[in-house]
Amino acid sequence: MDNDFALDKILLDLKDENVSDTLGRFAQTIYFTQKEKIPIICNKLVPRLPGRIKSLNAYAHFIHFLACGSQKYQYKSEFASELLDKVFMKPVLLDFIYHKIPIFAVLRMCIELGTFDIEDIKVRVLKNFQLRSRYSLIMALFFLPEIRDAQCQKFLANFLTANVQGTSLIGNSLFLELNMDNLVADDYALLKSFIKAGCQHNEFALCCKNDDMNRLQDLSMMSNFDLNMRISNNFFEHCFFCHANPPLISYAAAYGSIKCFKFLLLNNADLNICDDDNFYPEHFAIVGGNVEIIHLIEQRRFDETNTLQIASLFYYDAVFEWLLNTRKINVLSAASTLYSVVHTCAIANNFHAMSLVLSLGADINARGNDTLTALMLAACFGSYETVKILVTNSKINLSISNRHKQTALQICLCLFERFKDN
């Protein structure tokens, strides 16, 4: 497991300012020299992207280096193929479609770098394309410049609303229908800019993403400025936690934007407003991982519900341990809107946090609302290291079945058959 922890450390430390150093560290590991390690690299790399929204550009350059940029890495084509297969695997749960958006955004950055063969992208997008699938819709939207399929474009323009009726995406679908001609003009320039920015025509969102406090201050001088305005959900949002119309101060916290956060706080933005999923600024602060923002909120309010789960999803070990050791949050505490902490550790393949909570007495066989155990979720999400930790634990019950009467082993076999068919 030491090598697994080492690779995890490398990937989670990756930032725009240390790409070269990180690649140098990676080149010293067994993952750089052994072909059979490629699936492990991809299985650890792709799930990390949704939890590292501030470093998507760095991840794109990391991928580019392995897929075509390195002169010494011998398995470039094999890595590129394996990575694309992993990226375009359909989410096992509907809720995790939003996880794909930052992954697709990174892939778009890679395309701009010339990393992949366009035909390889197109084939994977159109394979198993379903007109009534929200996943297919989002995938087609992100890769219209590659597939250049008139049928897909017409479908997106005319029938998007019907597919998201009753969901939080309904307003965005109307926007896309009205603006499809503009989005695809000039070689899809506007569409590409929205994907790169992670939003559509929203200067407030851009200020918070980039921690541009000066521009936010200028915008606040507008007569209709509302400190407690919400950032509306949109198809392009990079942070999967920000799709439920969060208040502006929560949005700044999610991106770790300390200058914008302080500006809003000093101007009396309301910390007691939640998003549509009942998450408060402290939850978004944990998403962003900025310790100063977390402590500024803690001095005023702190709802502990789901905080361990969020910290495990976004791989903030220091915050996770602070919640356990300083806030004294019980690992057995129930979650109101998320899975229990063993479930989120399994989904994220956060095997460091999983080992820790199991040692503190977390229920290894706990069922989620959908009757799935941590082991079942780890199998669904390809969390290989977490599976190893779970199956070697003496308290694991391998005979538990879900509501479809499937055990974890049977789920693995079903997923294997589906992967083989694809």
TIPANU-970520 format. One record per residue (C-alpha): x, y, z; residue in one letter. Coordinates in steps of 0.02 Angstrom, whole numbers, plus 50000, padded with zeros to 5 digits. Layout:
BEGIN
{xx:X; yy:Y; zz:Z; roba:A}
...
***
This chain:
BEGIN
{xx:50000; yy:50000; zz:50000; roba:M}
{xx:50151; yy:50115; zz:50020; roba:D}
{xx:50163; yy:50142; zz:49831; roba:N}
{xx:49976; yy:50180; zz:49825; roba:D}
{xx:49994; yy:50313; zz:49959; roba:F}
{xx:50144; yy:50386; zz:49869; roba:A}
{xx:50049; yy:50402; zz:49704; roba:L}
{xx:49901; yy:50476; zz:49795; roba:D}
{xx:50012; yy:50606; zz:49877; roba:K}
{xx:50086; yy:50654; zz:49708; roba:I}
{xx:49916; yy:50674; zz:49624; roba:L}
{xx:49835; yy:50769; zz:49768; roba:L}
{xx:49981; yy:50890; zz:49783; roba:D}
{xx:49973; yy:50936; zz:49598; roba:L}
{xx:49947; yy:51123; zz:49567; roba:K}
{xx:49978; yy:51244; zz:49424; roba:D}
{xx:50138; yy:51306; zz:49505; roba:E}
{xx:50217; yy:51134; zz:49532; roba:N}
{xx:50176; yy:51033; zz:49376; roba:V}
{xx:50359; yy:51010; zz:49326; roba:S}
{xx:50412; yy:50959; zz:49501; roba:D}
{xx:50265; yy:50839; zz:49516; roba:T}
{xx:50307; yy:50757; zz:49350; roba:L}
{xx:50486; yy:50738; zz:49410; roba:G}
{xx:50426; yy:50650; zz:49568; roba:R}
{xx:50309; yy:50540; zz:49467; roba:F}
{xx:50451; yy:50489; zz:49350; roba:A}
{xx:50543; yy:50417; zz:49500; roba:Q}
{xx:50402; yy:50295; zz:49543; roba:T}
{xx:50365; yy:50119; zz:49481; roba:I}
{xx:50211; yy:50189; zz:49392; roba:Y}
{xx:50323; yy:50272; zz:49264; roba:F}
{xx:50417; yy:50114; zz:49218; roba:T}
{xx:50288; yy:49974; zz:49225; roba:Q}
{xx:50154; yy:49953; zz:49091; roba:K}
{xx:50042; yy:49850; zz:49205; roba:E}
{xx:50024; yy:50002; zz:49320; roba:K}
{xx:49930; yy:50104; zz:49189; roba:I}
{xx:49755; yy:50052; zz:49249; roba:P}
{xx:49804; yy:50098; zz:49427; roba:I}
{xx:49863; yy:50271; zz:49370; roba:I}
{xx:49698; yy:50302; zz:49278; roba:C}
{xx:49591; yy:50231; zz:49418; roba:N}
{xx:49673; yy:50352; zz:49539; roba:K}
{xx:49691; yy:50501; zz:49422; roba:L}
{xx:49515; yy:50517; zz:49350; roba:V}
{xx:49417; yy:50509; zz:49515; roba:P}
{xx:49531; yy:50643; zz:49589; roba:R}
{xx:49484; yy:50774; zz:49459; roba:L}
{xx:49312; yy:50822; zz:49531; roba:P}
{xx:49394; yy:50852; zz:49700; roba:G}
{xx:49530; yy:50966; zz:49633; roba:R}
{xx:49435; yy:51101; zz:49539; roba:I}
{xx:49569; yy:51234; zz:49568; roba:K}
{xx:49701; yy:51128; zz:49479; roba:S}
{xx:49611; yy:51065; zz:49324; roba:L}
{xx:49737; yy:51149; zz:49209; roba:N}
{xx:49880; yy:51066; zz:49303; roba:A}
{xx:49799; yy:50895; zz:49282; roba:Y}
{xx:49777; yy:50927; zz:49096; roba:A}
{xx:49964; yy:50959; zz:49079; roba:H}
{xx:50003; yy:50805; zz:49184; roba:F}
{xx:49895; yy:50698; zz:49069; roba:I}
{xx:49970; yy:50779; zz:48913; roba:H}
{xx:50145; yy:50736; zz:48974; roba:F}
{xx:50103; yy:50551; zz:48995; roba:L}
{xx:49995; yy:50535; zz:48839; roba:A}
{xx:50112; yy:50618; zz:48715; roba:C}
{xx:50234; yy:50743; zz:48791; roba:G}
{xx:50364; yy:50634; zz:48876; roba:S}
{xx:50513; yy:50569; zz:48779; roba:Q}
{xx:50553; yy:50439; zz:48913; roba:K}
{xx:50381; yy:50368; zz:48955; roba:Y}
{xx:50364; yy:50212; zz:48846; roba:Q}
{xx:50178; yy:50181; zz:48861; roba:Y}
{xx:50101; yy:50341; zz:48796; roba:K}
{xx:49972; yy:50265; zz:48678; roba:S}
{xx:49921; yy:50132; zz:48805; roba:E}
{xx:49898; yy:50265; zz:48939; roba:F}
{xx:49797; yy:50378; zz:48822; roba:A}
{xx:49680; yy:50235; zz:48774; roba:S}
{xx:49656; yy:50177; zz:48954; roba:E}
{xx:49624; yy:50353; zz:49014; roba:L}
{xx:49492; yy:50389; zz:48882; roba:L}
{xx:49404; yy:50225; zz:48922; roba:D}
{xx:49400; yy:50276; zz:49105; roba:K}
{xx:49340; yy:50453; zz:49069; roba:V}
{xx:49194; yy:50395; zz:48961; roba:F}
{xx:49133; yy:50257; zz:49075; roba:M}
{xx:48950; yy:50293; zz:49114; roba:K}
{xx:48921; yy:50344; zz:49297; roba:P}
{xx:48850; yy:50201; zz:49398; roba:V}
{xx:48732; yy:50317; zz:49492; roba:L}
{xx:48631; yy:50460; zz:49417; roba:L}
{xx:48689; yy:50578; zz:49555; roba:D}
{xx:48867; yy:50565; zz:49494; roba:F}
{xx:48837; yy:50634; zz:49320; roba:I}
{xx:48899; yy:50801; zz:49388; roba:Y}
{xx:49065; yy:50718; zz:49431; roba:H}
{xx:49093; yy:50700; zz:49244; roba:K}
{xx:49087; yy:50887; zz:49209; roba:I}
{xx:49259; yy:50932; zz:49282; roba:P}
{xx:49329; yy:50773; zz:49204; roba:I}
{xx:49260; yy:50825; zz:49034; roba:F}
{xx:49327; yy:51002; zz:49062; roba:A}
{xx:49503; yy:50931; zz:49089; roba:V}
{xx:49484; yy:50827; zz:48932; roba:L}
{xx:49437; yy:50984; zz:48834; roba:R}
{xx:49596; yy:51067; zz:48900; roba:M}
{xx:49694; yy:50915; zz:48841; roba:C}
{xx:49613; yy:50930; zz:48669; roba:I}
{xx:49672; yy:51111; zz:48659; roba:E}
{xx:49847; yy:51048; zz:48700; roba:L}
{xx:49836; yy:50921; zz:48558; roba:G}
{xx:49845; yy:50772; zz:48676; roba:T}
{xx:49721; yy:50653; zz:48596; roba:F}
{xx:49668; yy:50597; zz:48423; roba:D}
{xx:49499; yy:50679; zz:48388; roba:I}
{xx:49430; yy:50519; zz:48313; roba:E}
{xx:49466; yy:50428; zz:48477; roba:D}
{xx:49358; yy:50557; zz:48567; roba:I}
{xx:49218; yy:50551; zz:48439; roba:K}
{xx:49204; yy:50361; zz:48439; roba:V}
{xx:49187; yy:50355; zz:48628; roba:R}
{xx:49059; yy:50496; zz:48637; roba:V}
{xx:48944; yy:50420; zz:48505; roba:L}
{xx:48960; yy:50241; zz:48568; roba:K}
{xx:48801; yy:50191; zz:48660; roba:N}
{xx:48733; yy:50368; zz:48638; roba:F}
{xx:48552; yy:50376; zz:48699; roba:Q}
{xx:48435; yy:50518; zz:48654; roba:L}
{xx:48345; yy:50510; zz:48821; roba:R}
{xx:48500; yy:50500; zz:48929; roba:S}
{xx:48553; yy:50653; zz:49029; roba:R}
{xx:48729; yy:50584; zz:49031; roba:Y}
{xx:48731; yy:50572; zz:48841; roba:S}
{xx:48664; yy:50750; zz:48832; roba:L}
{xx:48802; yy:50824; zz:48939; roba:I}
{xx:48934; yy:50720; zz:48851; roba:M}
{xx:48874; yy:50776; zz:48679; roba:A}
{xx:48869; yy:50958; zz:48734; roba:L}
{xx:49050; yy:50954; zz:48794; roba:F}
{xx:49116; yy:50870; zz:48639; roba:F}
{xx:49011; yy:50945; zz:48498; roba:L}
{xx:49169; yy:51021; zz:48422; roba:P}
{xx:49239; yy:50846; zz:48401; roba:E}
{xx:49087; yy:50746; zz:48349; roba:I}
{xx:49017; yy:50885; zz:48236; roba:R}
{xx:48859; yy:50784; zz:48223; roba:D}
{xx:48711; yy:50880; zz:48153; roba:A}
{xx:48587; yy:50759; zz:48232; roba:Q}
{xx:48663; yy:50784; zz:48405; roba:C}
{xx:48665; yy:50972; zz:48383; roba:Q}
{xx:48483; yy:50976; zz:48328; roba:K}
{xx:48436; yy:50862; zz:48471; roba:F}
{xx:48523; yy:50973; zz:48597; roba:L}
{xx:48442; yy:51129; zz:48526; roba:A}
{xx:48264; yy:51066; zz:48515; roba:N}
{xx:48237; yy:50930; zz:48644; roba:F}
{xx:48348; yy:50971; zz:48791; roba:L}
{xx:48208; yy:51040; zz:48898; roba:T}
{xx:48106; yy:50881; zz:48887; roba:A}
{xx:48251; yy:50781; zz:48957; roba:N}
{xx:48282; yy:50890; zz:49108; roba:V}
{xx:48101; yy:50934; zz:49149; roba:Q}
{xx:48080; yy:50943; zz:49337; roba:G}
{xx:48267; yy:50950; zz:49371; roba:T}
{xx:48380; yy:51094; zz:49426; roba:S}
{xx:48447; yy:51103; zz:49248; roba:L}
{xx:48285; yy:51165; zz:49171; roba:I}
{xx:48337; yy:51349; zz:49165; roba:G}
{xx:48502; yy:51305; zz:49084; roba:N}
{xx:48419; yy:51198; zz:48952; roba:S}
{xx:48312; yy:51347; zz:48899; roba:L}
{xx:48470; yy:51453; zz:48889; roba:F}
{xx:48554; yy:51325; zz:48778; roba:L}
{xx:48403; yy:51308; zz:48665; roba:E}
{xx:48397; yy:51495; zz:48638; roba:L}
{xx:48584; yy:51513; zz:48614; roba:N}
{xx:48634; yy:51355; zz:48521; roba:M}
{xx:48671; yy:51449; zz:48359; roba:D}
{xx:48788; yy:51567; zz:48452; roba:N}
{xx:48871; yy:51424; zz:48545; roba:L}
{xx:48920; yy:51332; zz:48387; roba:V}
{xx:48970; yy:51486; zz:48285; roba:A}
{xx:49153; yy:51526; zz:48247; roba:D}
{xx:49209; yy:51347; zz:48272; roba:D}
{xx:49117; yy:51330; zz:48438; roba:Y}
{xx:49216; yy:51474; zz:48517; roba:A}
{xx:49081; yy:51525; zz:48641; roba:L}
{xx:49044; yy:51345; zz:48693; roba:L}
{xx:49229; yy:51313; zz:48723; roba:K}
{xx:49244; yy:51472; zz:48826; roba:S}
{xx:49097; yy:51421; zz:48938; roba:F}
{xx:49172; yy:51248; zz:48966; roba:I}
{xx:49342; yy:51321; zz:49009; roba:K}
{xx:49268; yy:51451; zz:49127; roba:A}
{xx:49145; yy:51332; zz:49208; roba:G}
{xx:49002; yy:51454; zz:49190; roba:C}
{xx:48900; yy:51551; zz:49062; roba:Q}
{xx:48896; yy:51742; zz:49064; roba:H}
{xx:48915; yy:51757; zz:49254; roba:N}
{xx:49044; yy:51884; zz:49309; roba:E}
{xx:49007; yy:51856; zz:49493; roba:F}
{xx:49048; yy:51671; zz:49475; roba:A}
{xx:49208; yy:51710; zz:49381; roba:L}
{xx:49263; yy:51832; zz:49517; roba:C}
{xx:49242; yy:51699; zz:49650; roba:C}
{xx:49325; yy:51563; zz:49546; roba:K}
{xx:49478; yy:51673; zz:49517; roba:N}
{xx:49475; yy:51762; zz:49686; roba:D}
{xx:49465; yy:51929; zz:49594; roba:D}
{xx:49412; yy:52039; zz:49739; roba:M}
{xx:49443; yy:52202; zz:49646; roba:N}
{xx:49322; yy:52156; zz:49508; roba:R}
{xx:49196; yy:52093; zz:49635; roba:L}
{xx:49209; yy:52259; zz:49726; roba:Q}
{xx:49176; yy:52352; zz:49563; roba:D}
{xx:49024; yy:52243; zz:49527; roba:L}
{xx:48958; yy:52272; zz:49703; roba:S}
{xx:48938; yy:52457; zz:49662; roba:M}
{xx:48795; yy:52414; zz:49545; roba:M}
{xx:48627; yy:52472; zz:49611; roba:S}
{xx:48550; yy:52299; zz:49600; roba:N}
{xx:48694; yy:52207; zz:49684; roba:F}
{xx:48635; yy:52081; zz:49814; roba:D}
{xx:48764; yy:52016; zz:49938; roba:L}
{xx:48662; yy:51859; zz:49960; roba:N}
{xx:48631; yy:51826; zz:49776; roba:M}
{xx:48639; yy:51646; zz:49717; roba:R}
{xx:48749; yy:51571; zz:49583; roba:I}
{xx:48626; yy:51482; zz:49470; roba:S}
{xx:48658; yy:51303; zz:49421; roba:N}
{xx:48733; yy:51280; zz:49249; roba:N}
{xx:48790; yy:51136; zz:49139; roba:F}
{xx:48971; yy:51193; zz:49140; roba:F}
{xx:49002; yy:51211; zz:49328; roba:E}
{xx:49167; yy:51126; zz:49374; roba:H}
{xx:49124; yy:51098; zz:49557; roba:C}
{xx:48999; yy:50956; zz:49574; roba:F}
{xx:48950; yy:51027; zz:49744; roba:F}
{xx:48890; yy:51192; zz:49669; roba:C}
{xx:48741; yy:51134; zz:49567; roba:H}
{xx:48606; yy:51182; zz:49693; roba:A}
{xx:48610; yy:51372; zz:49679; roba:N}
{xx:48730; yy:51417; zz:49821; roba:P}
{xx:48739; yy:51594; zz:49892; roba:P}
{xx:48885; yy:51698; zz:49829; roba:L}
{xx:48984; yy:51683; zz:49991; roba:I}
{xx:48966; yy:51494; zz:49990; roba:S}
{xx:49023; yy:51490; zz:49810; roba:Y}
{xx:49179; yy:51590; zz:49854; roba:A}
{xx:49212; yy:51469; zz:49997; roba:A}
{xx:49197; yy:51319; zz:49880; roba:A}
{xx:49338; yy:51389; zz:49772; roba:Y}
{xx:49445; yy:51435; zz:49923; roba:G}
{xx:49440; yy:51617; zz:49868; roba:S}
{xx:49491; yy:51701; zz:50030; roba:I}
{xx:49495; yy:51881; zz:49966; roba:K}
{xx:49319; yy:51873; zz:49893; roba:C}
{xx:49257; yy:51780; zz:50046; roba:F}
{xx:49325; yy:51912; zz:50165; roba:K}
{xx:49253; yy:52053; zz:50060; roba:F}
{xx:49080; yy:51974; zz:50067; roba:L}
{xx:49096; yy:51934; zz:50252; roba:L}
{xx:49151; yy:52111; zz:50297; roba:L}
{xx:49002; yy:52178; zz:50201; roba:N}
{xx:48886; yy:52069; zz:50307; roba:N}
{xx:48841; yy:51930; zz:50186; roba:A}
{xx:48724; yy:51811; zz:50276; roba:D}
{xx:48810; yy:51650; zz:50333; roba:L}
{xx:48645; yy:51572; zz:50382; roba:N}
{xx:48581; yy:51547; zz:50205; roba:I}
{xx:48594; yy:51372; zz:50132; roba:C}
{xx:48587; yy:51309; zz:49953; roba:D}
{xx:48441; yy:51209; zz:49886; roba:D}
{xx:48515; yy:51049; zz:49960; roba:D}
{xx:48528; yy:51125; zz:50135; roba:N}
{xx:48716; yy:51146; zz:50134; roba:F}
{xx:48786; yy:51298; zz:50224; roba:Y}
{xx:48946; yy:51401; zz:50199; roba:P}
{xx:49046; yy:51285; zz:50315; roba:E}
{xx:49010; yy:51139; zz:50199; roba:H}
{xx:49069; yy:51238; zz:50048; roba:F}
{xx:49224; yy:51294; zz:50144; roba:A}
{xx:49271; yy:51112; zz:50169; roba:I}
{xx:49247; yy:51084; zz:49982; roba:V}
{xx:49371; yy:51226; zz:49950; roba:G}
{xx:49493; yy:51166; zz:50082; roba:G}
{xx:49547; yy:51341; zz:50135; roba:N}
{xx:49582; yy:51325; zz:50321; roba:V}
{xx:49569; yy:51512; zz:50352; roba:E}
{xx:49394; yy:51518; zz:50277; roba:I}
{xx:49342; yy:51365; zz:50378; roba:I}
{xx:49397; yy:51447; zz:50541; roba:H}
{xx:49317; yy:51615; zz:50498; roba:L}
{xx:49151; yy:51526; zz:50478; roba:I}
{xx:49178; yy:51416; zz:50631; roba:E}
{xx:49191; yy:51572; zz:50739; roba:Q}
{xx:49013; yy:51618; zz:50687; roba:R}
{xx:48922; yy:51455; zz:50654; roba:R}
{xx:48960; yy:51273; zz:50614; roba:F}
{xx:48840; yy:51136; zz:50562; roba:D}
{xx:48939; yy:50974; zz:50581; roba:E}
{xx:48816; yy:50869; zz:50481; roba:T}
{xx:48900; yy:50791; zz:50329; roba:N}
{xx:49066; yy:50879; zz:50359; roba:T}
{xx:49166; yy:50718; zz:50375; roba:L}
{xx:49085; yy:50652; zz:50217; roba:Q}
{xx:49129; yy:50808; zz:50118; roba:I}
{xx:49309; yy:50812; zz:50180; roba:A}
{xx:49330; yy:50630; zz:50127; roba:S}
{xx:49257; yy:50663; zz:49954; roba:L}
{xx:49379; yy:50806; zz:49924; roba:F}
{xx:49532; yy:50721; zz:50003; roba:Y}
{xx:49574; yy:50853; zz:50132; roba:Y}
{xx:49662; yy:50744; zz:50260; roba:D}
{xx:49710; yy:50888; zz:50374; roba:A}
{xx:49531; yy:50953; zz:50379; roba:V}
{xx:49466; yy:50775; zz:50402; roba:F}
{xx:49579; yy:50746; zz:50552; roba:E}
{xx:49536; yy:50918; zz:50624; roba:W}
{xx:49351; yy:50873; zz:50617; roba:L}
{xx:49387; yy:50710; zz:50709; roba:L}
{xx:49514; yy:50771; zz:50836; roba:N}
{xx:49463; yy:50951; zz:50871; roba:T}
{xx:49278; yy:50956; zz:50830; roba:R}
{xx:49262; yy:50779; zz:50901; roba:K}
{xx:49137; yy:50724; zz:50769; roba:I}
{xx:49081; yy:50544; zz:50792; roba:N}
{xx:49114; yy:50432; zz:50641; roba:V}
{xx:48949; yy:50345; zz:50678; roba:L}
{xx:48848; yy:50505; zz:50664; roba:S}
{xx:48711; yy:50493; zz:50534; roba:A}
{xx:48711; yy:50595; zz:50374; roba:A}
{xx:48553; yy:50687; zz:50324; roba:S}
{xx:48586; yy:50709; zz:50138; roba:T}
{xx:48745; yy:50613; zz:50100; roba:L}
{xx:48801; yy:50436; zz:50130; roba:Y}
{xx:48890; yy:50390; zz:50293; roba:S}
{xx:49076; yy:50424; zz:50299; roba:V}
{xx:49124; yy:50245; zz:50252; roba:V}
{xx:49019; yy:50264; zz:50095; roba:H}
{xx:49098; yy:50428; zz:50039; roba:T}
{xx:49272; yy:50358; zz:50074; roba:C}
{xx:49228; yy:50210; zz:49962; roba:A}
{xx:49158; yy:50320; zz:49823; roba:I}
{xx:49312; yy:50432; zz:49822; roba:A}
{xx:49435; yy:50288; zz:49850; roba:N}
{xx:49499; yy:50388; zz:49999; roba:N}
{xx:49584; yy:50239; zz:50077; roba:F}
{xx:49681; yy:50345; zz:50202; roba:H}
{xx:49520; yy:50412; zz:50277; roba:A}
{xx:49438; yy:50240; zz:50265; roba:M}
{xx:49577; yy:50160; zz:50368; roba:S}
{xx:49561; yy:50298; zz:50497; roba:L}
{xx:49372; yy:50290; zz:50521; roba:V}
{xx:49372; yy:50101; zz:50530; roba:L}
{xx:49501; yy:50109; zz:50668; roba:S}
{xx:49383; yy:50228; zz:50760; roba:L}
{xx:49236; yy:50108; zz:50751; roba:G}
{xx:49141; yy:50158; zz:50594; roba:A}
{xx:49017; yy:50025; zz:50538; roba:D}
{xx:49100; yy:49937; zz:50392; roba:I}
{xx:48937; yy:49852; zz:50342; roba:N}
{xx:48824; yy:50006; zz:50353; roba:A}
{xx:48695; yy:50023; zz:50214; roba:R}
{xx:48658; yy:50183; zz:50122; roba:G}
{xx:48484; yy:50242; zz:50076; roba:N}
{xx:48498; yy:50138; zz:49918; roba:D}
{xx:48546; yy:49982; zz:50021; roba:T}
{xx:48725; yy:49987; zz:49955; roba:L}
{xx:48868; yy:49952; zz:50075; roba:T}
{xx:49040; yy:50033; zz:50068; roba:A}
{xx:49109; yy:49877; zz:49984; roba:L}
{xx:48974; yy:49882; zz:49850; roba:M}
{xx:49009; yy:50066; zz:49816; roba:L}
{xx:49196; yy:50037; zz:49811; roba:A}
{xx:49165; yy:49901; zz:49681; roba:A}
{xx:49049; yy:50014; zz:49580; roba:C}
{xx:49176; yy:50156; zz:49575; roba:F}
{xx:49329; yy:50050; zz:49545; roba:G}
{xx:49405; yy:50098; zz:49713; roba:S}
{xx:49533; yy:49959; zz:49709; roba:Y}
{xx:49636; yy:50008; zz:49862; roba:E}
{xx:49480; yy:50034; zz:49966; roba:T}
{xx:49414; yy:49863; zz:49915; roba:V}
{xx:49577; yy:49786; zz:49977; roba:K}
{xx:49559; yy:49874; zz:50145; roba:I}
{xx:49377; yy:49819; zz:50164; roba:L}
{xx:49391; yy:49636; zz:50114; roba:V}
{xx:49540; yy:49608; zz:50229; roba:T}
{xx:49447; yy:49681; zz:50379; roba:N}
{xx:49387; yy:49545; zz:50498; roba:S}
{xx:49218; yy:49632; zz:50522; roba:K}
{xx:49167; yy:49634; zz:50339; roba:I}
{xx:49010; yy:49538; zz:50294; roba:N}
{xx:49028; yy:49479; zz:50114; roba:L}
{xx:48855; yy:49400; zz:50109; roba:S}
{xx:48755; yy:49563; zz:50125; roba:I}
{xx:48649; yy:49597; zz:49971; roba:S}
{xx:48571; yy:49756; zz:49903; roba:N}
{xx:48388; yy:49782; zz:49861; roba:R}
{xx:48416; yy:49687; zz:49699; roba:H}
{xx:48481; yy:49539; zz:49801; roba:K}
{xx:48658; yy:49563; zz:49736; roba:Q}
{xx:48813; yy:49543; zz:49843; roba:T}
{xx:48969; yy:49648; zz:49816; roba:A}
{xx:49047; yy:49505; zz:49718; roba:L}
{xx:48895; yy:49491; zz:49605; roba:Q}
{xx:48899; yy:49679; zz:49575; roba:I}
{xx:49082; yy:49663; zz:49525; roba:C}
{xx:49038; yy:49525; zz:49401; roba:L}
{xx:48896; yy:49630; zz:49326; roba:C}
{xx:49011; yy:49780; zz:49306; roba:L}
{xx:49144; yy:49671; zz:49227; roba:F}
{xx:49020; yy:49605; zz:49100; roba:E}
{xx:48961; yy:49782; zz:49060; roba:R}
{xx:49139; yy:49843; zz:49040; roba:F}
{xx:49180; yy:49694; zz:48928; roba:K}
{xx:49028; yy:49729; zz:48819; roba:D}
{xx:49082; yy:49911; zz:48800; roba:N}
***
